[in-house]
């Protein structure tokens, strides 16, 4: 079996210019994750000086077992609309109570005879 020729790191040309030296620098994992979760706005500038603004809502990721039943956003929206129509009493934006309030039965007092 032949040994592979080792190339000295100084002689190796990876096509990177010297000003793109990343030695000693670390990347930040998930730097834009929170902003993407909140939603973001993109401005597209046209040649005539005007711009178009598009807002993208928060990103929602489906689990793989669910994603096989919902191949696109339209099918997810249809399923959710059907589910919403089944629950007519809930108002939009109404928050669920954190605790349940129940009435305690009145204490029974023994009557002396």
N, C-alpha and C positions, 0 to 999 in steps of 0.2 A: 504494500500500500504506500502510495506517495504522500509525503508531507506537503501540506499547503504552504505556499510561500507567504511569510508574514510580511505585511507592509508596515513600515514605520509610520507612526501617527503624524509625523511632520510632513511626510511625503504624500499622505493620503489627501486627495482632493474630493471633497464631498459637494462641491459646487457652491458652497456658502462663501459670501464675501467676508472679509475680515471685520467689517463693522457689525456683523451679526454674530458676535461672540457671546454665547450664553453660559460660559463657564462660571460657576459660582453663583448662578441665579436659580431661584426656585419658582415654579409656577404655583398659582393659588388654585386649589381644587374647589369647584363650585362657586367661583367668583360671581357669576351672573345668575345663579340659581334662584335666589330670593326675588330678584327683580322679575324674572320670568314667571315665577309663581304668582306675583301680584298682577301681571299683565303689563304690556308696554305699548308705546306709540312709536310709529315709524313715519318720518317725513321723507317724501320722495320729491326732489326738486326737479322741475321741468326746465327746458331750455329757455322758455320765455320769461323766466323769473318767478313764476307761480310754483306752488307746491301742493302736493296731495298728502293728506294725513290719514294714516290707517291705524286703528287701535286693535291690538290683539289681546284677547282676554287671557285669563290664567290658563296654564296648560294642565290638562287632566290626563292622567295615564291610567289605562285599563289593565287589569291583570290579564295574563295570556289566555286563561281559560274563558274569560268573558269576552275578550277581543275576537275570538273565533266566531262568536254569535253576532257581533257588531262590527262589521268590516269598515264602516265609515261613520262620520259624525251625524249624517242624516238618520241612520238607523237608531243611533243612541237617542237622538232628539225625539224621534217618533215613540220609542219605548218610554221615555220619561214623560212625554205628554199624555200617553195612555195612563201611566201611573198617577199623574197629577189629577186626571179626570176622575179617578176612583176615590180620591180624597177631597171632596168638595168643601168640607167644613174648615179646613186649614186656610187661613188667610196668608197672602203673600207677605213675607217678611216677619211673620209672627214667630216669636221664639218659644221654644219648648221650655216648660218650667223645670228648674233644676231639682226641685223636690215636690213631693206630692202632699197636698193638704187634704187631710181627711177629718171629718167631724167625729169626735169621740162620743160614744153613747153616754147619755146622762147616767149618773150613778144612781143605783137603786138603793133607797133607804128603807131599812126594815122598820115597820110600824109596830110599836108596842101595843099589846092588848091589855 
